[in-house]
Amino acid sequence: MKKNIFAIFIIISMALFACGKKGDPLPQKIDQLFSLQNVFATINPEGTITVMGTVVGSKENAQSFTLELEPVDEDCIGCPFVPAERFTKTPAEALVNKEKGEFSITVLPSRVSNIYRWRVVVRNSVSGLPSVATPAFKVNKPFDDKRNFIELSPKKE
């Protein structure tokens, strides 16, 4: 008798836990997500690097902005991105226009290089929601042409 009651309990429990929709789980707080758009970097004449972009969506949930930098000696396509430095800013420091979600981060790398690989990681303040990161991009130091050119006038024939 006890075996029958236990078996019925197991069958009912399995039926209750098996109910549901098949598929990947979705975050319950989807309206609290944000993403990054129009992110780009420049190397300034004084050697600093400025990264700018826009946070769209629930930008008020951005907890921190981190710029990861890797100085490289050559253009290494396919090499893994291994940041040598990380610069973290609060939203108050990074956001230049809170309403539009525009951010700007300017840093001075400790190692001077002509080429840097970089990415931006923005942490979400809502527990359980993922951080948002750009892919690793490359920025080159602008070419400084110091040659002196002499202007020649066209020959008259």
Secondary structure, 3 states (H helix, E strand, C coil): CHHHHHHHHHHHHHHHHHCCCCCCCCCCCHHHCEEEEEEEEEECCCCCEEEEEEEEECHHHEEEEEEEEEEECCCCCCCCCCCCEEEEECHHHHEEECCCCEEEEEECCCCCCCEEEEEEEEEECCCCCCCEECCCEEEECCCCCCCCCCCCCCCCC
